[in-house]
Amino acid sequence: MDDRNESRTGNPHSPGEKHKGTFLYILTKPFPKTTLQPMPRVGRIAPGGVIYHVLNRGNGRRQLFLKDGDYLAFLKLLAEVRETVPIDLLAYCLMPNHWHLVLRPSGDGDLSKFMLRLTTAHVRRHYAHYHDSAGGH
């Protein structure tokens, strides 16, 4: 195997590697350097009352929003999910291939519940609307 294939299939955090994920950053506490090392993702319960910056990017950085109606549908979905999970939406930024949210959940574990509902519903809407079953969103 040559070096190029090694970097694509070895460490998932290799420079230039494209990967999907929802990343959570706690804005109120500094992280020790040891937590910044690549490691498998473990389940966590985000405490309520803390402000989080959350982003989501499509697989391979594919576009999530193809037309104006996609942005509007996402904003409508955002409002619907906020009615079911108590969370403060402090700021958002939607771009064609990813989005950012600044959130403050009310209770412990509310961030995970909110994100699961939002991302699952958004992907299902996208697949249903575009008849896309290839994955990559």
KOLTOR-958720 format. One record per residue: x, y, z of N, C-alpha, C in turn. Coordinates in steps of 0.02 Angstrom, whole numbers, padded with zeros to 5 digits, always signed. Each point is the difference from the previous one (the first is absolute). Layout:
# KOLTOR-958720
XYZXYZXYZ
...
# end
This chain:
# KOLTOR-958720
+00042-00059+00000-00042+00059+00000+00045+00062+00000
-00016+00049-00042+00041+00061-00002-00023+00048+00054
+00039+00053+00011-00015+00048+00054-00068+00034-00008
-00020+00011-00062-00065+00034-00009-00057-00044+00025
+00000-00064-00016-00053-00044+00024+00003-00008+00075
+00061-00003+00028+00007-00007+00072-00033+00058+00037
+00010+00062-00026-00028+00058+00035-00076+00002-00006
-00027-00028-00054-00073+00002-00007-00034-00054+00041
+00034-00056+00011-00033-00055+00035+00023-00009+00071
+00055+00033+00019+00027-00008+00068-00035+00046+00049
+00033+00050+00023-00026+00046+00050-00058+00040-00029
-00060-00003+00029-00057+00038-00026+00009+00075+00007
+00050+00022+00036+00012+00072+00009+00060+00023-00039
+00016-00036-00054+00057+00020-00042-00014+00068-00032
+00052+00040-00012-00010+00064-00033-00034-00010-00068
-00049+00041-00014-00035-00004-00064-00054-00053-00002
-00007-00040+00052-00050-00053+00002-00069+00031+00005
-00047-00026-00040-00069+00024+00003-00040-00050+00040
-00033+00023+00053-00041-00044+00040-00058+00037+00029
-00054-00036+00011-00062+00029+00026+00002+00000+00075
-00035+00046+00030-00005-00002+00072-00037+00059+00029
-00024-00010+00058-00029+00054+00039+00049+00011+00056
+00027+00059+00004+00052+00015+00048-00027+00046+00053
+00015-00015+00062-00024+00040+00056+00059+00034+00032
-00005+00064+00012+00053+00037+00033-00031+00038+00058
+00025-00011+00060-00023+00037+00058+00037+00066+00000
-00036+00055-00002+00031+00065-00005+00020+00029+00068
-00023-00030+00053+00011+00031+00066+00060-00028+00038
+00030-00053-00025+00056-00031+00036+00057-00014-00049
+00063+00011+00021+00056-00021-00043+00008-00076+00004
+00023-00030-00055+00012-00072-00001+00073-00014+00014
+00015-00050+00042+00070-00020+00008+00025-00029-00066
+00065+00006-00013+00028-00024-00062-00013-00074-00011
-00005-00039+00052-00010-00072-00008-00066-00016-00033
-00051+00042+00006-00065-00014-00031+00000+00017-00074
+00052+00032-00025+00002+00018-00071+00031-00054-00044
+00024-00055+00030+00029-00054-00039-00055-00038-00035
+00012-00025-00062-00050-00040-00035-00017-00062+00041
-00064-00014+00007-00023-00059+00036-00070-00017-00024
-00022-00062+00012-00068-00017-00020-00050+00045+00036
-00055+00014-00034-00051+00042+00030-00037-00041+00052
-00008+00028+00059-00036-00033+00053-00064+00039+00014
-00051-00035+00023-00062+00033+00018+00011+00047+00058
-00034+00055+00001+00008+00047+00054-00067+00036+00012
-00010+00022+00060-00059+00039+00016+00024+00071+00012
-00021+00045-00043+00019+00070+00006-00042+00032+00055
+00032+00032+00048-00039+00031+00054-00042+00058-00025
-00059+00008+00029-00043+00056-00017+00027+00065+00027
-00023+00055-00029+00019+00066+00022+00068+00023-00026
+00032-00040-00042+00065+00016-00028-00011+00018-00074
+00040+00045-00026-00006+00021-00070+00046-00044-00043
-00028-00026-00055+00037-00044-00046-00001+00028-00071
+00056-00008-00034+00003+00013-00072-00002-00068-00033
-00050-00011-00042-00010-00064-00033+00002+00012-00075
+00033-00045-00036-00002+00005-00073-00012-00068-00030
-00025+00000-00060-00014-00062-00036+00019+00012-00073
+00036-00047-00028+00022+00004-00069-00020-00065-00035
-00020+00005-00063-00019-00059-00037+00060-00044-00015
-00013-00065-00012+00053-00046-00020+00036+00027-00062
+00065-00003+00001+00038+00025-00058-00012+00073-00013
-00025+00035+00050-00017+00071-00006-00050+00013-00057
-00044-00049-00011-00054+00009-00049-00046+00055+00024
-00033+00032-00047-00047+00054+00018-00059-00028+00038
-00018+00035+00053-00059-00016+00039-00061+00039-00024
+00013+00060-00025-00053+00045-00023+00012+00017-00073
-00046-00023-00042+00009+00009-00072-00039+00059-00028
-00051+00022+00037-00040+00057-00023-00028+00036+00061
-00029+00059-00012-00026+00041+00055-00051-00038+00043
-00041-00041-00031-00050-00038+00037+00031-00048+00050
+00060-00025-00014+00034-00045+00047+00019+00037+00064
+00022+00062-00007+00017+00041+00059-00063+00013+00042
-00054+00017-00034-00062+00015+00035-00027-00062+00035
+00004-00058-00033-00023-00062+00030+00042-00017+00062
+00065+00012-00002+00043-00013+00058-00019+00046+00058
-00012+00064-00015-00019+00047+00053-00067-00019+00031
-00046-00023-00041-00065-00023+00026+00011-00061+00044
+00042-00047-00022+00015-00059+00039+00034+00019+00066
+00044+00047-00002+00034+00025+00060-00051+00024+00052
-00050+00038-00024-00052+00025+00045-00043-00057+00028
-00015-00050-00042-00041-00056+00022+00036-00041+00054
+00064-00012-00011+00038-00040+00049+00008+00038+00066
+00006+00066-00004+00006+00041+00061-00064-00004+00041
-00057-00014-00031-00063-00008+00037-00001-00065+00041
+00039-00050-00022-00001-00065+00034+00057-00008+00051
+00055+00036-00011+00058-00005+00046+00017+00071+00023
+00000+00013+00065+00014+00067+00026+00073+00020-00011
+00010+00048-00045+00067+00022-00016-00003+00071-00025
+00049+00041+00018+00003+00068-00026+00044+00001-00062
-00026+00027-00054+00039+00010-00061+00026+00071+00002
+00065+00007+00012+00030+00066+00008+00024+00030-00066
+00020-00043-00046+00023+00024-00066+00002-00060-00047
-00004+00015-00065+00008-00053-00050+00031+00030-00063
+00031-00042-00039+00027+00019-00065-00007-00061-00045
-00037+00008-00054-00010-00054-00048+00039+00015-00063
+00040-00048-00023+00038+00006-00061-00016-00060-00045
+00015+00003-00064-00021-00054-00044+00020-00070+00022
+00060-00008+00028+00023-00068+00018+00006-00013+00074
-00018+00048+00043+00001-00013+00071-00038+00055+00037
-00010-00011+00065-00033+00050+00041+00031+00002+00069
-00009+00058+00032+00023+00011+00069-00059+00022+00042
-00003-00024+00062-00050+00022+00048+00036+00016+00065
-00024+00051+00034+00023+00014+00068-00061-00012+00044
+00005-00049+00044-00056-00025+00038+00014+00000+00075
-00053+00008+00039+00004-00008+00073-00057-00046+00021
+00014-00064+00012-00053-00046+00021-00021+00015+00072
-00063-00013+00015-00027+00012+00067+00024-00052+00050
-00003-00063-00019+00018-00054+00046+00055-00044-00025
+00027-00040+00045+00051-00048-00019-00028-00049-00052
+00038-00011-00054-00021-00047-00052-00045+00031-00053
-00024+00061+00010-00045+00031-00049+00035+00015-00066
+00064+00015+00003+00036+00015-00062+00001-00062-00045
+00014-00058+00027+00001-00062-00039-00070-00015-00029
-00051+00007+00041-00069-00012-00024-00016+00047-00058
+00016+00064+00009-00015+00050-00051+00036-00016-00065
+00065-00013+00005+00040-00012-00060-00023-00064-00036
-00016-00052+00037-00024-00062-00030-00064+00013-00040
-00047+00034+00031-00063+00015-00035+00011+00043-00061
+00040+00053+00008+00012+00047-00055+00035-00034-00059
+00055-00034+00013+00038-00028-00055-00036-00058-00033
-00034-00042+00039-00037-00056-00029-00057+00025-00044
-00038+00047+00024-00056+00027-00039+00025+00036-00062
+00055+00036+00006+00027+00037-00058+00023-00048-00054
+00036-00053+00018+00023-00048-00049-00059-00036-00033
-00049-00019+00040-00059-00034-00029-00037+00045-00049
-00007+00064+00017-00033+00047-00045+00040+00007-00065
+00066+00005+00008+00043+00008-00059-00006-00061-00047
+00004-00060+00029-00006-00061-00041-00068-00005-00034
-00053+00015+00038-00067-00004-00028-00010+00051-00056
+00024+00061+00011-00009+00053-00049+00041-00012-00064
+00061-00022+00008+00045-00008-00058+00005-00072-00024
-00038-00046+00032+00001-00071-00019+00071-00025-00004
+00038+00017+00050+00071-00015+00003+00009-00057+00049
+00025-00056-00023+00014-00056+00045+00074-00018+00001
+00041+00042-00033+00071-00016-00005+00038+00017+00063
-00031+00033+00047+00036+00023+00059+00039+00062-00016
+00038+00022+00047+00043+00058-00014-00028+00065+00026
-00057-00002+00033-00025+00062+00029+00020+00004+00071
# end
